[in-house]
Amino acid sequence: MKRSRVHDDQRVPRPGSMLVSILVVTGLFVTLGMLALQFIITQNAASKFRVERERAFQIAEAGVEYYRWHLAHVSDDFQDGTGAAGPYVHEYRDATGNVIGTFTLDITPPPSGSTVVTIRSTGQLTNRPASARTVIMRQGIPSFTKWAVVANADMRFGEGTEVFGPIHSNGGIRFDGLAHNLITSYQYRYDDPDHTGSDELGVHTHVAPIDPIPPATPPATIPSRPDVFEAGREVQADYVDFTNITADLLGLQTKAIASGIRLLPSGGQGYHLTLRADGKVDMRIVNAQLRCQYNSSGTWRDYGYCSNDFNDTCTQSSQCSTGATCIQSSHSIGTRANDEVAFTYNGVSSLGVDLPANGIIFVEDDLWIDGVIDNARVTVVAAREPLASGRANIYLTKDLTYTPIGDTSGSDVIGLIAQDNVLVGFFSEDDLRIDAALIAQNGRVGRPFYGSSFTTSTNNANFQLYPTGGICVGNPSRSCSDSGDCTNYCQATPSVNCTTDGQCNNYCTGDTDRACTANGDCVNYCNANPSRSCTTNTQCRNYCQNDPTRSCTTNARCNGWCTLDHTRGCSQNSHCSGVGSCDLGAPNVGPCVTTDTCVTSSTGPCKTGDTCVTSDTCTQSTNPNGGATCQEYRKRTQLTNFGAIATNQRYGFAWTGYDLFSCGGGDYNNSGYCLRDLIFDANLSYAPPPDFPTTGQYETLSWEEQ
């Protein structure tokens, strides 16, 4: 029988081979399980760490929120109420009151000239210091300078106005220029005083096509007008409390007294301050203003406006409403010699005084200001006593600029605060530049209207500069028409004519006919006979006029004298009883003075050191260019303000729409500036001029995790 052979692939598995396979598979599963467990543990730890980091972040946020609350209650405390330097560590508790972490605060106070405070808060859990996270927040108190213009009255911005910052008014706004930023009004609709008919939208334009009349009740669809409002417009915006824009005048005055510049009332028209790039200021007293008068039916009149309404023009107070007065409105400094003069300030000249370290200049009078600054921050105030009710104005007629002009670095800052108005005068520059933030607390920012309500003439023959007469340079109290009127008079006594100094000496100033060498010569003499000394009126009576040594009672007694006493007058022998006989051959020395008086009050002093003026000159009023005309100053070309404006009453630098002066492009101007550029200085929002008014509330400027 033949035996079968078994092949290898048909052999029976050996015992234990399955066990190996099972072990391999089992090991693989165990490894995978361990890896999965480790992954779960790691993920759990990472998740827990993320939770802890999130809780640390929330603690850090709680820290900055706490300090926001603290600053809202104590806006100038940057030491967490401790009075000591930080950092400041606070415990953080959970809902059950257990301490679970801390936040640590590092507070960086605002740098000089800024309101921005930096809050750095680091939060961490007590049991996990590695979870710490840090949040940084910047808070700042905005000034009113967050707006290019903010107003408490109805506003109109005419054609030719270009504004680069936001504008807000609690009244309505008519805007016919170009706005690059948002324009807002508290009003939904209002009665535009420059337009008859129905109420118009709170922010509207008359640039064609004119906005439609809004419905009586809001809301209204506001037409999109990017040709006028590039960033849009808004009505029914929040009300701006203008009392928050009112500066603390007493506080500013106190700081000026302590370490600034304080000028008391000038005794003249006010002060003229010229800022200098070398960090100094020239200060002068203004003695006289220059005006442009016009001929009205043969009478020369001044431009004016009523004290209760800038748009109500007048020439006399009777043309204003009851209680209002007509204010002469040139607001320009005279151009004659001595129309403005330097004075003594703190024992030295008022020219070239250092700008104060605290940047505050407080003027208790009207103020003219111009000039340039370089790397300086100043606030200039014009305010009269009593500060709560006084009225002082600031006038601008020449450029007031930064270095370079329109400096955008924030290193140059000028703030002007007027108790009443900030006004551009009549004789202002044709291209006027004002780099400054302007506040008119009770009045307006603008330029008075010098237009057709007075005269439609542009003929210079109908206008004249005033004052019309000249003054002598060496003696401004002496008027003149030419330099010949300023020569050959005594300096101290201009009524006395002279050709030499000797003619100006040895006379009593109260009686220039009386010669003297000392003050005593100007008193105790007889009025009718100054050569006769006296102390009483009786000593000036009963003597002969031409011989004061001879006594008399009648004119006849001055015909002769007694032979033994020549001081006794006589007309017959009986008059000489005991002193001889009457000699009638003596010359007549009459008449007999019987009613003279003794001068016992001084007619001096005796002038012994005066000089004769022989070379003085006469100075006449001229316009700022040295000419004799003025009507052309009604029309100006361009005004640029780089800064911000706050005005309590209606703003305005121009009145357009009439046909006196061409502004080009078919536009005409009756009075004011054809072009007005309001360039918003964003640096001022949180870095305003020294001690400028702010809103008093912090705003969040930035928030980030470190």
VMD Tcl script that draws the C-alpha trace (Angstrom):
set ca {
  {0.00 0.00 0.00}
  {1.36 3.31 -1.04}
  {1.76 6.06 1.72}
  {0.49 9.73 1.00}
  {2.89 12.71 1.48}
  {1.66 15.84 3.21}
  {2.75 19.30 1.74}
  {3.99 22.20 3.99}
  {0.94 24.42 3.33}
  {-1.25 21.67 4.52}
  {0.51 21.08 7.82}
  {-1.41 21.45 11.12}
  {-0.48 24.63 13.20}
  {1.91 24.14 15.96}
  {0.75 24.54 19.49}
  {1.30 28.23 20.94}
  {1.35 30.13 17.66}
  {-2.10 31.62 18.32}
  {-0.99 32.84 21.69}
  {1.73 34.96 20.15}
  {-0.73 36.61 17.83}
  {-3.09 37.31 20.69}
  {-0.30 38.86 22.72}
  {0.75 41.11 19.87}
  {-2.77 42.31 19.28}
  {-3.33 42.76 22.97}
  {-0.12 44.74 23.34}
  {-1.15 46.95 20.49}
  {-4.51 47.66 22.08}
  {-2.89 48.34 25.45}
  {-0.45 50.77 23.86}
  {-3.20 52.52 22.03}
  {-5.24 52.67 25.20}
  {-2.37 54.14 27.15}
  {-1.77 56.70 24.44}
  {-5.44 57.56 24.44}
  {-5.42 57.87 28.21}
  {-2.36 60.06 28.10}
  {-4.00 62.20 25.40}
  {-7.12 62.51 27.54}
  {-5.04 63.47 30.56}
  {-3.06 65.99 28.52}
  {-6.16 67.47 26.96}
  {-7.82 67.65 30.34}
  {-4.80 69.49 31.73}
  {-4.70 71.82 28.71}
  {-8.42 72.45 29.02}
  {-8.03 73.15 32.71}
  {-5.12 75.50 31.95}
  {-7.21 77.32 29.36}
  {-9.99 77.67 31.89}
  {-7.54 78.98 34.44}
  {-6.06 81.39 31.88}
  {-9.54 82.57 31.00}
  {-10.30 83.12 34.67}
  {-7.01 85.02 35.05}
  {-7.99 87.11 32.03}
  {-11.35 87.87 33.60}
  {-9.59 88.87 36.80}
  {-7.30 91.20 34.81}
  {-10.38 92.70 33.13}
  {-11.96 93.15 36.54}
  {-8.86 95.13 37.51}
  {-9.18 97.66 34.68}
  {-12.94 97.89 35.23}
  {-12.32 98.59 38.91}
  {-9.94 101.42 38.06}
  {-12.32 102.85 35.49}
  {-14.85 103.05 38.33}
  {-12.22 104.62 40.60}
  {-11.33 107.33 38.06}
  {-15.01 108.09 37.50}
  {-15.19 109.09 41.16}
  {-11.70 110.57 41.67}
  {-10.55 111.64 38.24}
  {-7.09 112.85 39.26}
  {-6.05 110.01 41.59}
  {-3.43 107.81 39.93}
  {-2.26 106.12 43.15}
  {-5.30 103.96 43.87}
  {-6.26 106.07 46.86}
  {-3.09 105.12 48.72}
  {-1.00 108.25 48.16}
  {1.96 105.96 47.47}
  {3.64 104.58 44.38}
  {2.38 101.29 42.93}
  {1.98 98.58 41.88}
  {-1.30 98.00 43.71}
  {-2.42 94.43 44.50}
  {-6.10 93.58 45.07}
  {-7.64 90.25 46.12}
  {-10.24 88.71 43.83}
  {-13.02 86.65 45.44}
  {-15.52 84.24 43.98}
  {-19.26 84.33 44.57}
  {-18.91 82.65 47.96}
  {-16.31 85.16 49.14}
  {-13.27 82.91 48.81}
  {-10.06 84.49 47.53}
  {-9.22 82.76 44.30}
  {-6.77 85.24 42.78}
  {-5.39 88.75 42.59}
  {-5.09 91.59 40.11}
  {-2.07 93.88 40.17}
  {-2.41 97.43 38.86}
  {0.31 99.59 37.36}
  {-1.04 103.13 36.72}
  {0.78 105.54 34.40}
  {-0.50 109.10 34.98}
  {-1.15 111.39 32.01}
  {2.02 113.00 30.66}
  {2.26 116.78 30.73}
  {-0.31 118.34 28.44}
  {-2.43 115.19 28.16}
  {-5.47 113.69 29.89}
  {-4.64 110.07 28.90}
  {-3.96 107.60 31.73}
  {-2.68 104.06 31.10}
  {-4.04 101.21 33.28}
  {-2.07 97.93 33.25}
  {-3.84 95.09 35.10}
  {-2.31 91.62 35.63}
  {-4.70 88.93 36.83}
  {-3.71 85.50 38.20}
  {-5.15 82.60 40.22}
  {-3.77 82.08 43.70}
  {-2.94 78.39 43.06}
  {-1.71 78.87 39.52}
  {0.69 81.88 39.21}
  {1.65 80.66 35.73}
  {-1.83 81.44 34.50}
  {-1.24 85.22 34.75}
  {-2.59 87.42 31.96}
  {-2.26 91.21 31.46}
  {-4.70 93.72 30.02}
  {-3.73 97.31 29.11}
  {-6.36 100.04 28.78}
  {-5.88 103.72 27.89}
  {-8.46 106.17 29.27}
  {-8.68 109.87 28.39}
  {-10.88 112.82 29.29}
  {-11.89 114.60 26.07}
  {-11.87 118.39 25.84}
  {-14.52 120.28 23.90}
  {-11.82 120.20 21.22}
  {-13.14 116.78 20.20}
  {-15.28 118.88 17.83}
  {-14.06 121.24 15.15}
  {-17.05 123.42 16.12}
  {-19.47 122.99 19.01}
  {-22.23 125.54 19.52}
  {-25.16 126.35 21.74}
  {-27.15 128.19 19.06}
  {-28.48 127.91 15.53}
  {-25.58 127.86 13.08}
  {-25.03 128.68 9.43}
  {-21.95 127.70 7.46}
  {-22.02 129.52 4.14}
  {-20.67 128.67 0.75}
  {-16.90 128.58 0.73}
  {-16.67 126.95 4.17}
  {-14.64 123.74 4.32}
  {-14.60 121.83 7.62}
  {-12.32 118.89 8.40}
  {-13.59 117.89 11.85}
  {-16.92 116.96 13.47}
  {-19.49 119.71 14.14}
  {-22.28 119.71 16.71}
  {-24.89 122.25 17.77}
  {-27.69 122.19 20.27}
  {-29.52 124.34 17.73}
  {-30.09 123.69 14.05}
  {-27.37 123.79 11.40}
  {-27.58 125.07 7.84}
  {-24.46 123.91 6.03}
  {-23.74 125.08 2.48}
  {-20.01 124.31 2.31}
  {-18.13 121.00 2.36}
  {-17.94 118.84 5.52}
  {-15.39 116.05 5.63}
  {-16.66 114.75 8.98}
  {-19.97 114.07 10.72}
  {-22.37 117.01 11.31}
  {-24.85 116.55 14.18}
  {-27.66 118.53 15.77}
  {-29.75 118.07 18.89}
  {-32.77 119.32 16.88}
  {-34.96 117.18 14.66}
  {-36.30 120.25 12.83}
  {-36.15 123.99 13.54}
  {-37.09 127.43 12.21}
  {-33.97 128.58 10.34}
  {-33.62 132.34 11.07}
  {-32.06 132.85 7.62}
  {-34.98 131.29 5.78}
  {-38.69 132.03 5.66}
  {-41.34 129.36 5.46}
  {-41.68 125.98 7.12}
  {-39.27 124.44 9.62}
  {-36.30 122.64 8.14}
  {-34.29 119.56 9.08}
  {-31.95 119.96 12.08}
  {-28.98 119.59 9.72}
  {-29.79 120.76 6.22}
  {-28.31 122.43 3.16}
  {-29.44 124.94 0.57}
  {-26.94 123.70 -1.98}
  {-29.11 122.56 -4.90}
  {-31.14 120.46 -4.69}
  {-32.45 122.00 -1.45}
  {-33.42 119.45 1.21}
  {-37.16 118.69 1.42}
  {-39.20 119.92 4.38}
  {-39.25 117.11 6.98}
  {-42.53 115.81 8.45}
  {-43.70 117.32 11.70}
  {-42.93 114.17 13.67}
  {-39.81 112.04 13.37}
  {-38.40 109.99 11.92}
  {-37.64 111.45 8.53}
  {-35.63 109.98 5.73}
  {-32.48 112.06 5.54}
  {-31.27 112.42 1.97}
  {-27.71 111.31 1.32}
  {-25.71 114.34 0.23}
  {-22.06 113.28 -0.04}
  {-21.38 116.42 -2.11}
  {-21.96 118.44 1.09}
  {-21.76 115.91 3.94}
  {-18.99 113.49 3.01}
  {-19.27 111.57 6.31}
  {-23.01 112.04 6.73}
  {-25.21 114.00 9.12}
  {-27.35 113.19 12.14}
  {-30.32 114.85 13.83}
  {-31.63 114.28 17.36}
  {-28.08 113.72 18.55}
  {-27.20 113.94 22.25}
  {-27.43 117.35 23.91}
  {-24.09 118.94 24.81}
  {-24.26 120.70 28.18}
  {-22.46 123.95 27.43}
  {-21.82 124.57 31.12}
  {-19.24 121.78 30.86}
  {-17.38 123.92 28.32}
  {-17.23 126.87 30.71}
  {-13.69 127.29 31.94}
  {-12.91 127.68 35.64}
  {-11.90 131.35 35.43}
  {-11.14 131.63 39.14}
  {-8.92 128.57 39.00}
  {-7.08 129.93 35.96}
  {-6.67 133.32 37.64}
  {-5.25 131.66 40.76}
  {-2.72 129.69 38.75}
  {-1.73 132.80 36.81}
  {-1.10 134.65 40.07}
  {0.93 131.76 41.46}
  {3.26 131.04 38.55}
  {1.83 132.50 35.35}
  {1.33 136.00 33.96}
  {-1.50 138.16 35.32}
  {-2.28 141.59 33.85}
  {-4.57 143.91 35.83}
  {-6.92 146.37 34.05}
  {-4.86 148.43 31.61}
  {-6.47 151.82 32.12}
  {-6.72 152.02 28.32}
  {-8.55 149.99 25.67}
  {-6.89 146.70 26.69}
  {-3.67 144.81 26.01}
  {-1.87 143.64 22.87}
  {0.15 140.42 23.25}
  {2.57 139.20 20.60}
  {3.85 135.66 21.15}
  {7.43 134.95 20.00}
  {9.13 131.80 18.72}
  {11.96 132.30 21.25}
  {9.60 131.52 24.13}
  {8.86 135.13 25.07}
  {5.93 137.51 24.76}
  {5.76 141.24 24.04}
  {2.99 143.01 25.96}
  {1.66 146.51 25.23}
  {-1.23 148.66 26.43}
  {-3.66 149.69 23.67}
  {-4.56 153.38 24.03}
  {-6.65 153.90 20.91}
  {-8.49 151.89 18.27}
  {-8.61 152.50 14.53}
  {-12.02 152.75 12.88}
  {-13.43 153.01 9.38}
  {-16.30 155.49 9.21}
  {-18.73 155.92 6.34}
  {-20.63 158.99 5.16}
  {-24.37 158.79 5.78}
  {-26.24 161.85 4.49}
  {-23.33 164.11 5.35}
  {-22.65 162.55 8.77}
  {-19.67 160.29 9.44}
  {-20.82 157.16 11.27}
  {-19.22 154.07 12.80}
  {-20.17 150.48 12.07}
  {-21.91 148.88 15.03}
  {-23.99 145.96 16.24}
  {-26.51 145.63 19.04}
  {-25.23 144.12 22.27}
  {-28.01 141.52 22.31}
  {-27.79 140.45 18.65}
  {-24.71 140.43 16.41}
  {-26.92 140.34 13.33}
  {-28.74 143.52 14.37}
  {-26.61 146.34 12.92}
  {-26.79 149.88 14.26}
  {-25.18 153.30 14.40}
  {-26.65 154.37 17.73}
  {-28.23 152.66 20.74}
  {-31.74 153.92 19.90}
  {-31.71 151.59 16.89}
  {-31.44 148.54 19.18}
  {-34.16 146.95 21.29}
  {-34.87 148.24 24.78}
  {-31.94 147.73 27.12}
  {-29.45 146.91 24.36}
  {-26.61 149.20 23.33}
  {-24.92 149.82 20.00}
  {-21.32 148.60 20.13}
  {-18.73 150.24 17.85}
  {-17.33 147.27 15.97}
  {-13.94 148.01 14.43}
  {-12.02 146.11 17.14}
  {-8.66 147.08 15.63}
  {-5.56 148.67 17.17}
  {-4.71 152.24 16.14}
  {-1.71 152.74 13.87}
  {-0.42 156.09 15.20}
  {2.64 156.31 17.40}
  {1.65 155.70 21.02}
  {-1.71 154.18 20.11}
  {-0.10 151.23 21.88}
  {2.82 151.45 24.32}
  {5.05 149.20 26.41}
  {4.87 149.41 30.18}
  {6.68 148.20 33.30}
  {5.88 144.62 34.31}
  {7.32 143.23 37.57}
  {9.91 145.98 37.58}
  {11.14 145.40 34.03}
  {10.01 146.12 30.49}
  {6.85 144.40 29.28}
  {8.68 143.49 26.06}
  {10.44 140.13 25.93}
  {8.84 138.55 29.02}
  {9.37 134.78 29.35}
  {6.31 132.62 28.74}
  {5.28 131.12 32.10}
  {6.18 127.53 32.92}
  {2.53 126.64 33.58}
  {1.53 128.23 30.27}
  {-1.24 130.43 31.72}
  {-1.64 134.14 30.88}
  {-4.63 135.83 32.53}
  {-5.60 139.30 31.24}
  {-8.23 141.26 33.18}
  {-9.17 143.41 30.19}
  {-9.90 143.17 26.47}
  {-7.09 141.49 24.55}
  {-5.54 141.56 21.09}
  {-3.21 138.62 20.38}
  {-0.99 137.48 17.50}
  {2.48 136.06 16.86}
  {4.08 132.61 16.72}
  {5.14 129.88 19.14}
  {7.70 127.10 18.83}
  {7.46 124.05 21.13}
  {5.21 125.82 23.63}
  {1.81 125.18 25.21}
  {-0.12 128.27 26.34}
  {-3.62 129.23 27.43}
  {-4.52 132.92 27.27}
  {-7.62 134.20 29.09}
  {-9.43 137.55 28.83}
  {-11.78 138.04 31.81}
  {-12.84 141.05 33.86}
  {-13.92 141.17 37.47}
  {-16.39 140.06 38.65}
  {-15.48 136.82 36.92}
  {-19.04 135.47 37.05}
  {-20.60 138.44 35.24}
  {-17.78 140.46 33.69}
  {-17.33 140.82 29.95}
  {-13.95 140.75 28.23}
  {-13.21 140.01 24.58}
  {-10.35 138.61 22.51}
  {-9.64 140.24 19.14}
  {-7.71 138.67 16.26}
  {-6.43 140.78 13.37}
  {-3.00 139.24 12.60}
  {-1.71 135.67 12.20}
  {-1.35 133.49 15.28}
  {0.62 130.40 14.26}
  {2.65 127.34 15.28}
  {6.16 126.47 14.09}
  {5.88 125.17 11.47}
  {2.45 126.54 10.57}
  {-0.17 123.94 11.34}
  {2.29 121.80 13.35}
  {0.63 118.38 13.68}
  {3.05 116.93 16.25}
  {1.11 118.30 19.21}
  {4.20 120.09 20.61}
  {2.64 123.50 19.86}
  {-0.73 124.30 21.45}
  {-2.55 127.61 21.91}
  {-5.86 128.03 23.71}
  {-7.82 131.30 23.82}
  {-10.65 131.73 26.34}
  {-12.77 134.88 26.20}
  {-15.24 135.68 28.94}
  {-17.46 137.11 26.19}
  {-16.46 137.05 22.49}
  {-13.61 135.97 20.24}
  {-13.82 138.37 17.28}
  {-11.85 139.16 14.15}
  {-11.43 142.93 13.82}
  {-12.22 145.09 10.79}
  {-8.59 145.73 9.80}
  {-7.73 142.02 9.75}
  {-5.27 140.37 7.39}
  {-6.60 139.39 3.98}
  {-5.28 135.83 4.47}
  {-5.69 135.28 8.22}
  {-4.32 132.15 9.94}
  {-5.32 131.20 13.51}
  {-3.65 128.12 14.98}
  {-5.59 127.86 18.24}
  {-8.55 126.41 20.10}
  {-11.12 129.18 20.70}
  {-13.76 129.48 23.42}
  {-16.36 132.28 23.59}
  {-17.96 131.48 26.94}
  {-20.91 133.88 26.83}
  {-20.64 135.34 23.33}
  {-19.65 134.24 19.87}
  {-16.68 133.40 17.69}
  {-16.82 135.42 14.49}
  {-16.35 138.69 12.64}
  {-18.90 141.55 12.84}
  {-20.90 142.32 9.72}
  {-19.89 145.48 7.83}
  {-22.33 145.29 4.97}
  {-25.15 146.83 2.99}
  {-27.26 147.70 6.02}
  {-24.91 150.68 6.34}
  {-24.01 151.55 2.74}
  {-23.76 149.76 -0.58}
  {-20.93 152.01 -1.72}
  {-17.46 150.75 -2.60}
  {-16.19 154.26 -3.32}
  {-13.35 155.22 -0.98}
  {-14.53 158.85 -1.00}
  {-17.46 157.71 1.15}
  {-15.19 156.29 3.86}
  {-12.57 157.72 6.19}
  {-10.07 156.51 8.77}
  {-10.74 157.61 12.34}
  {-9.21 159.19 14.41}
  {-8.82 161.81 11.68}
  {-6.33 164.03 13.49}
  {-2.69 163.24 14.12}
  {-0.77 163.18 17.38}
  {2.77 164.25 18.16}
  {5.14 161.30 18.58}
  {6.94 162.84 21.55}
  {3.76 164.10 23.21}
  {0.69 162.01 22.22}
  {-1.61 164.35 24.19}
  {-0.83 167.08 21.64}
  {-2.86 166.94 18.42}
  {-1.46 167.93 15.06}
  {-2.13 168.03 11.36}
  {1.52 168.19 10.30}
  {4.93 168.05 11.98}
  {5.00 171.83 12.29}
  {2.35 171.51 15.00}
  {4.73 169.32 17.00}
  {7.60 171.84 17.32}
  {8.33 174.94 19.45}
  {6.37 174.02 22.55}
  {7.47 173.18 26.09}
  {7.53 169.45 26.74}
  {5.88 169.58 30.17}
  {3.59 172.51 29.36}
  {2.57 172.19 25.69}
  {0.51 175.41 25.91}
  {3.72 177.44 26.25}
  {5.43 178.28 22.96}
  {9.20 178.41 22.80}
  {12.27 178.37 20.61}
  {14.83 177.72 23.37}
  {14.86 175.74 26.62}
  {15.18 178.97 28.59}
  {11.68 179.94 27.56}
  {10.37 176.80 29.20}
  {11.84 177.56 32.64}
  {11.25 179.88 35.61}
  {7.50 180.29 35.35}
  {4.65 179.05 37.49}
  {2.90 176.27 35.60}
  {-0.50 177.44 36.88}
  {0.22 181.02 35.87}
  {2.69 181.05 33.01}
  {2.96 184.86 33.18}
  {4.47 184.69 36.66}
  {8.24 184.32 36.85}
  {9.78 182.19 39.57}
  {12.92 180.42 40.63}
  {11.35 178.24 43.33}
  {7.90 176.89 44.16}
  {7.58 179.50 46.91}
  {7.50 182.21 44.27}
  {4.21 180.79 43.02}
  {2.26 181.53 46.22}
  {1.57 184.48 48.64}
  {1.40 187.32 46.16}
  {-1.28 189.80 45.33}
  {-3.42 188.82 42.42}
  {-3.51 192.29 40.79}
  {0.12 193.00 41.62}
  {2.14 189.74 41.62}
  {5.25 191.61 42.71}
  {3.64 192.40 46.07}
  {3.97 189.70 48.79}
  {1.13 188.88 51.14}
  {-0.36 186.31 53.44}
  {-3.84 187.84 53.79}
  {-6.19 189.78 51.52}
  {-5.80 192.97 53.64}
  {-2.14 193.15 52.64}
  {-3.23 193.49 49.03}
  {-5.39 196.58 49.61}
  {-4.90 200.35 50.11}
  {-1.71 200.82 48.17}
  {-0.92 202.68 45.00}
  {-0.84 200.44 41.95}
  {2.43 201.80 40.62}
  {4.13 202.19 43.99}
  {3.05 199.36 46.35}
  {5.06 200.97 49.18}
  {2.68 203.95 49.30}
  {-0.56 203.54 51.25}
  {-3.84 205.04 50.18}
  {-7.56 204.82 50.57}
  {-8.59 206.75 47.45}
  {-7.08 207.33 44.03}
  {-6.39 210.98 45.01}
  {-3.93 209.86 47.65}
  {-1.70 208.50 44.95}
  {-1.10 212.08 43.61}
  {1.41 213.11 46.28}
  {3.27 212.01 49.40}
  {4.04 213.38 52.81}
  {7.37 215.15 52.93}
  {8.51 213.30 56.07}
  {7.04 209.85 55.11}
  {7.01 209.10 51.39}
  {5.13 205.82 52.02}
  {2.05 207.83 52.97}
  {0.04 209.10 50.04}
  {-1.80 212.40 50.25}
  {-3.80 214.94 48.34}
  {-3.84 217.63 51.03}
  {-1.75 218.65 54.08}
  {-4.27 217.23 56.55}
  {-3.37 213.74 55.29}
  {0.21 214.25 56.62}
  {-0.49 215.22 60.19}
  {2.76 214.76 62.12}
  {4.77 213.66 59.09}
  {5.20 216.85 57.21}
  {3.16 218.49 54.54}
  {1.66 217.08 51.36}
  {3.97 217.41 48.35}
  {1.70 217.47 45.31}
  {4.63 217.79 42.97}
  {5.32 214.01 43.19}
  {4.48 211.87 40.13}
  {1.06 210.21 40.03}
  {1.46 206.51 41.10}
  {-2.25 205.67 41.06}
  {-4.73 204.27 40.99}
  {-5.29 203.20 44.58}
  {-5.85 199.43 44.94}
  {-8.68 198.78 47.38}
  {-10.17 195.39 46.28}
  {-7.22 193.05 45.49}
  {-6.90 189.52 46.96}
  {-3.92 187.53 48.18}
  {-3.10 184.34 46.26}
  {-2.46 181.76 48.99}
  {-3.05 178.52 46.95}
  {-0.13 177.48 44.76}
  {-0.12 178.38 41.06}
  {2.96 176.25 40.67}
  {5.00 174.38 40.86}
  {7.72 176.52 39.43}
  {8.95 174.94 36.22}
  {12.74 175.00 36.22}
  {13.74 171.89 34.22}
  {11.50 171.85 31.13}
  {12.79 171.61 27.56}
  {11.64 173.12 24.30}
  {10.55 170.60 21.65}
  {11.99 171.66 18.31}
  {12.15 168.41 16.28}
  {9.03 166.29 17.00}
  {6.96 164.78 14.18}
  {3.23 164.34 13.58}
  {1.87 160.82 13.06}
  {-1.45 160.23 11.29}
  {-3.84 157.26 11.21}
  {-3.16 154.88 8.34}
  {-4.55 151.49 7.43}
  {-2.31 148.49 8.26}
  {-0.69 148.75 4.82}
  {0.22 152.38 5.39}
  {-2.51 153.76 3.13}
  {-5.31 156.23 3.74}
  {-8.28 154.10 2.58}
  {-10.40 151.60 4.47}
  {-13.55 150.44 2.69}
  {-11.68 147.55 0.99}
  {-11.19 145.89 4.38}
  {-14.87 144.97 4.46}
  {-14.08 142.14 2.04}
  {-11.41 139.62 3.03}
  {-10.18 136.61 1.07}
  {-9.45 133.62 3.34}
  {-9.52 132.70 7.01}
  {-7.98 129.44 8.25}
  {-8.48 128.09 11.76}
  {-6.36 125.08 12.76}
  {-7.78 123.93 16.06}
  {-11.36 123.97 17.36}
  {-14.17 126.41 18.16}
  {-16.69 126.56 21.01}
  {-19.23 129.35 20.68}
  {-22.19 130.07 22.94}
  {-23.83 132.31 20.35}
  {-24.02 132.06 16.61}
  {-20.70 131.58 14.83}
  {-19.76 133.40 11.62}
  {-16.87 135.02 9.77}
  {-18.75 136.05 6.65}
  {-22.01 137.03 5.04}
  {-22.30 135.91 1.45}
  {-24.93 136.24 -1.21}
  {-24.76 139.99 -1.96}
  {-23.10 141.80 -4.84}
  {-20.53 144.23 -3.38}
  {-17.30 142.25 -3.64}
  {-16.53 139.37 -6.00}
  {-15.20 136.21 -4.40}
  {-14.60 134.62 -7.80}
  {-16.50 131.84 -9.48}
  {-19.64 133.95 -9.63}
  {-19.89 134.27 -5.84}
  {-20.18 137.63 -4.12}
  {-19.51 138.81 -0.61}
  {-20.92 141.79 1.24}
  {-18.63 141.64 4.26}
  {-16.22 139.08 5.67}
  {-14.10 136.22 4.36}
  {-14.90 134.59 1.04}
  {-13.25 131.32 2.11}
  {-13.22 129.82 5.61}
  {-11.21 126.65 6.27}
  {-11.78 125.03 9.67}
  {-9.04 122.41 10.03}
  {-9.59 120.08 12.95}
  {-6.53 119.54 15.18}
  {-7.07 116.00 16.48}
  {-4.17 116.40 18.92}
  {-6.33 118.70 21.03}
  {-9.00 116.10 21.84}
  {-7.03 114.47 24.66}
  {-4.08 116.87 24.86}
  {-5.79 120.28 25.12}
  {-4.08 123.56 26.07}
  {-3.13 123.97 29.75}
  {-6.15 123.82 32.10}
  {-8.62 123.93 29.23}
  {-12.17 122.81 30.11}
  {-12.92 119.11 29.57}
  {-16.06 116.97 29.76}
  {-14.94 115.63 33.14}
  {-15.59 111.98 32.15}
  {-13.03 109.44 30.96}
  {-13.49 107.62 27.67}
  {-11.81 104.38 26.60}
  {-9.29 105.04 23.87}
  {-7.74 101.57 23.50}
  {-7.89 98.10 25.02}
  {-5.48 95.24 24.38}
  {-3.97 92.19 25.96}
  {-0.25 92.34 26.48}
}
mol new
graphics top color blue
foreach p $ca { graphics top sphere $p radius 0.5 }
foreach p [lrange $ca 0 end-1] q [lrange $ca 1 end] { graphics top cylinder $p $q radius 0.2 }
display resetview
